[in-house]
Amino acid sequence: RRYWSHNEESILTTQANYASCLVTLGRLEEALVLRREVYARGVAMHVSHETTIMYGVSLANTLLRTGVYDEAKSLLRELRPAAQRSLGSDSDVTLYLNDNLAVALEENPTRTRDDLLEAE
């Protein structure tokens, strides 16, 4: 396991914030590229669980906004056990993750009956 400098984590945080600005401006495709990079680097850098999970949830939210439902659903399902285990079921991040998963399941045009049942 490699430990990264404070500067590298600060750069990653700044990139995540920039991606949020891009989302706010409606520049979703640019935000999606940057959110993918931030999440991948966060995982590679072994940043805190909460930060990594939040980067993943932010990526999934942008995937949903761009209509990439299956990838968002898969990512959120992957993150869910880690969020519940490390942050707790009642944490704001876990609740936000669950909200996004429900959206991914309900709004996906290729949703199944099982997806709808899971979303409930």
Phi and psi in degrees as GROMACS dihedral restraints (atoms count N, CA, C in turn):
[ dihedral_restraints ]
;  ai    aj    ak    al  type     phi  dphi    fc
    3     4     5     6     1  -102.5    20    10
    4     5     6     7     1   140.1    20    10
    6     7     8     9     1  -103.0    20    10
    7     8     9    10     1   130.8    20    10
    9    10    11    12     1   -97.2    20    10
   10    11    12    13     1   154.3    20    10
   12    13    14    15     1   -71.6    20    10
   13    14    15    16     1   160.6    20    10
   15    16    17    18     1   -59.4    20    10
   16    17    18    19     1   -36.5    20    10
   18    19    20    21     1   -62.6    20    10
   19    20    21    22     1   -40.9    20    10
   21    22    23    24     1   -65.9    20    10
   22    23    24    25     1   -39.5    20    10
   24    25    26    27     1   -69.0    20    10
   25    26    27    28     1   -35.7    20    10
   27    28    29    30     1   -65.1    20    10
   28    29    30    31     1   -39.6    20    10
   30    31    32    33     1   -62.9    20    10
   31    32    33    34     1   -43.3    20    10
   33    34    35    36     1   -62.1    20    10
   34    35    36    37     1   -43.1    20    10
   36    37    38    39     1   -62.3    20    10
   37    38    39    40     1   -41.7    20    10
   39    40    41    42     1   -63.7    20    10
   40    41    42    43     1   -41.1    20    10
   42    43    44    45     1   -64.7    20    10
   43    44    45    46     1   -38.8    20    10
   45    46    47    48     1   -63.8    20    10
   46    47    48    49     1   -41.7    20    10
   48    49    50    51     1   -65.5    20    10
   49    50    51    52     1   -39.3    20    10
   51    52    53    54     1   -62.6    20    10
   52    53    54    55     1   -41.6    20    10
   54    55    56    57     1   -60.6    20    10
   55    56    57    58     1   -39.5    20    10
   57    58    59    60     1   -62.5    20    10
   58    59    60    61     1   -39.3    20    10
   60    61    62    63     1   -63.7    20    10
   61    62    63    64     1   -41.2    20    10
   63    64    65    66     1   -61.5    20    10
   64    65    66    67     1   -40.6    20    10
   66    67    68    69     1   -61.1    20    10
   67    68    69    70     1   -46.9    20    10
   69    70    71    72     1   -58.9    20    10
   70    71    72    73     1   -35.9    20    10
   72    73    74    75     1   -80.3    20    10
   73    74    75    76     1    -4.4    20    10
   75    76    77    78     1    82.0    20    10
   76    77    78    79     1    12.5    20    10
   78    79    80    81     1   -93.1    20    10
   79    80    81    82     1    66.3    20    10
   81    82    83    84     1   -67.1    20    10
   82    83    84    85     1   -38.5    20    10
   84    85    86    87     1   -65.0    20    10
   85    86    87    88     1   -41.1    20    10
   87    88    89    90     1   -65.0    20    10
   88    89    90    91     1   -42.2    20    10
   90    91    92    93     1   -62.4    20    10
   91    92    93    94     1   -39.5    20    10
   93    94    95    96     1   -62.5    20    10
   94    95    96    97     1   -43.7    20    10
   96    97    98    99     1   -60.4    20    10
   97    98    99   100     1   -46.9    20    10
   99   100   101   102     1   -68.2    20    10
  100   101   102   103     1   -40.4    20    10
  102   103   104   105     1   -63.5    20    10
  103   104   105   106     1   -36.8    20    10
  105   106   107   108     1   -61.2    20    10
  106   107   108   109     1   -44.8    20    10
  108   109   110   111     1   -63.7    20    10
  109   110   111   112     1   -44.8    20    10
  111   112   113   114     1   -62.4    20    10
  112   113   114   115     1   -45.7    20    10
  114   115   116   117     1   -63.1    20    10
  115   116   117   118     1   -46.5    20    10
  117   118   119   120     1   -61.4    20    10
  118   119   120   121     1   -42.9    20    10
  120   121   122   123     1   -68.6    20    10
  121   122   123   124     1   -37.7    20    10
  123   124   125   126     1   -61.3    20    10
  124   125   126   127     1   -41.8    20    10
  126   127   128   129     1   -64.8    20    10
  127   128   129   130     1   -46.3    20    10
  129   130   131   132     1   -64.8    20    10
  130   131   132   133     1   -33.1    20    10
  132   133   134   135     1   -84.6    20    10
  133   134   135   136     1    -7.0    20    10
  135   136   137   138     1    57.8    20    10
  136   137   138   139     1    43.9    20    10
  138   139   140   141     1   -66.3    20    10
  139   140   141   142     1   172.2    20    10
  141   142   143   144     1   -54.5    20    10
  142   143   144   145     1   153.5    20    10
  144   145   146   147     1   -56.6    20    10
  145   146   147   148     1   -46.4    20    10
  147   148   149   150     1   -61.3    20    10
  148   149   150   151     1   -42.9    20    10
  150   151   152   153     1   -65.7    20    10
  151   152   153   154     1   -45.7    20    10
  153   154   155   156     1   -61.1    20    10
  154   155   156   157     1   -43.6    20    10
  156   157   158   159     1   -63.5    20    10
  157   158   159   160     1   -42.6    20    10
  159   160   161   162     1   -64.9    20    10
  160   161   162   163     1   -39.4    20    10
  162   163   164   165     1   -60.6    20    10
  163   164   165   166     1   -41.1    20    10
  165   166   167   168     1   -66.6    20    10
  166   167   168   169     1   -41.5    20    10
  168   169   170   171     1   -66.4    20    10
  169   170   171   172     1   -39.1    20    10
  171   172   173   174     1   -63.7    20    10
  172   173   174   175     1   -41.0    20    10
  174   175   176   177     1   -61.5    20    10
  175   176   177   178     1   -46.7    20    10
  177   178   179   180     1   -61.5    20    10
  178   179   180   181     1   -39.8    20    10
  180   181   182   183     1   -61.8    20    10
  181   182   183   184     1   -40.7    20    10
  183   184   185   186     1   -70.0    20    10
  184   185   186   187     1   -36.5    20    10
  186   187   188   189     1   -59.2    20    10
  187   188   189   190     1   -43.0    20    10
  189   190   191   192     1   -62.4    20    10
  190   191   192   193     1   -43.2    20    10
  192   193   194   195     1   -64.6    20    10
  193   194   195   196     1   -25.4    20    10
  195   196   197   198     1   -98.7    20    10
  196   197   198   199     1     4.6    20    10
  198   199   200   201     1    82.5    20    10
  199   200   201   202     1    17.0    20    10
  201   202   203   204     1   -96.6    20    10
  202   203   204   205     1    69.4    20    10
  204   205   206   207     1   -66.5    20    10
  205   206   207   208     1   -43.7    20    10
  207   208   209   210     1   -63.9    20    10
  208   209   210   211     1   -41.6    20    10
  210   211   212   213     1   -67.2    20    10
  211   212   213   214     1   -40.4    20    10
  213   214   215   216     1   -61.9    20    10
  214   215   216   217     1   -45.4    20    10
  216   217   218   219     1   -59.9    20    10
  217   218   219   220     1   -45.7    20    10
  219   220   221   222     1   -63.2    20    10
  220   221   222   223     1   -45.0    20    10
  222   223   224   225     1   -63.7    20    10
  223   224   225   226     1   -45.2    20    10
  225   226   227   228     1   -65.4    20    10
  226   227   228   229     1   -38.8    20    10
  228   229   230   231     1   -64.2    20    10
  229   230   231   232     1   -35.2    20    10
  231   232   233   234     1   -68.4    20    10
  232   233   234   235     1   -39.4    20    10
  234   235   236   237     1   -78.9    20    10
  235   236   237   238     1   -25.8    20    10
  237   238   239   240     1   -55.7    20    10
  238   239   240   241     1   -50.3    20    10
  240   241   242   243     1   -62.0    20    10
  241   242   243   244     1   -39.2    20    10
  243   244   245   246     1   -65.6    20    10
  244   245   246   247     1   -40.1    20    10
  246   247   248   249     1   -64.6    20    10
  247   248   249   250     1   -44.7    20    10
  249   250   251   252     1   -65.5    20    10
  250   251   252   253     1   -39.4    20    10
  252   253   254   255     1   -70.9    20    10
  253   254   255   256     1   -46.9    20    10
  255   256   257   258     1   -91.3    20    10
  256   257   258   259     1   -26.1    20    10
  258   259   260   261     1  -110.5    20    10
  259   260   261   262     1   -22.2    20    10
  261   262   263   264     1    95.3    20    10
  262   263   264   265     1   152.4    20    10
  264   265   266   267     1   -66.9    20    10
  265   266   267   268     1   -23.2    20    10
  267   268   269   270     1   -99.9    20    10
  268   269   270   271     1     4.3    20    10
  270   271   272   273     1   -70.2    20    10
  271   272   273   274     1   152.5    20    10
  273   274   275   276     1   -58.1    20    10
  274   275   276   277     1   -39.6    20    10
  276   277   278   279     1   -66.1    20    10
  277   278   279   280     1   -44.5    20    10
  279   280   281   282     1   -64.5    20    10
  280   281   282   283     1   -41.2    20    10
  282   283   284   285     1   -64.9    20    10
  283   284   285   286     1   -40.1    20    10
  285   286   287   288     1   -64.1    20    10
  286   287   288   289     1   -40.6    20    10
  288   289   290   291     1   -59.7    20    10
  289   290   291   292     1   -47.6    20    10
  291   292   293   294     1   -63.0    20    10
  292   293   294   295     1   -38.7    20    10
  294   295   296   297     1   -61.2    20    10
  295   296   297   298     1   -44.3    20    10
  297   298   299   300     1   -65.8    20    10
  298   299   300   301     1   -37.1    20    10
  300   301   302   303     1   -64.6    20    10
  301   302   303   304     1   -41.1    20    10
  303   304   305   306     1   -61.0    20    10
  304   305   306   307     1   -41.5    20    10
  306   307   308   309     1   -63.1    20    10
  307   308   309   310     1   -44.5    20    10
  309   310   311   312     1   -60.2    20    10
  310   311   312   313     1   -37.0    20    10
  312   313   314   315     1   -77.9    20    10
  313   314   315   316     1   -39.8    20    10
  315   316   317   318     1   -80.6    20    10
  316   317   318   319     1   -37.7    20    10
  318   319   320   321     1   -92.1    20    10
  319   320   321   322     1    -8.1    20    10
  321   322   323   324     1   -65.7    20    10
  322   323   324   325     1   122.0    20    10
  324   325   326   327     1   -61.8    20    10
  325   326   327   328     1   -21.7    20    10
  327   328   329   330     1  -101.4    20    10
  328   329   330   331     1    21.7    20    10
  330   331   332   333     1   -61.2    20    10
  331   332   333   334     1   152.4    20    10
  333   334   335   336     1  -107.9    20    10
  334   335   336   337     1   170.1    20    10
  336   337   338   339     1   -60.7    20    10
  337   338   339   340     1   -39.2    20    10
  339   340   341   342     1   -62.8    20    10
  340   341   342   343     1   -36.9    20    10
  342   343   344   345     1   -61.3    20    10
  343   344   345   346     1   -43.9    20    10
  345   346   347   348     1   -64.7    20    10
  346   347   348   349     1   -38.8    20    10
  348   349   350   351     1   -66.1    20    10
  349   350   351   352     1   -40.6    20    10
  351   352   353   354     1   -65.6    20    10
  352   353   354   355     1   -36.6    20    10
  354   355   356   357     1   -64.7    20    10
  355   356   357   358     1   -29.7    20    10
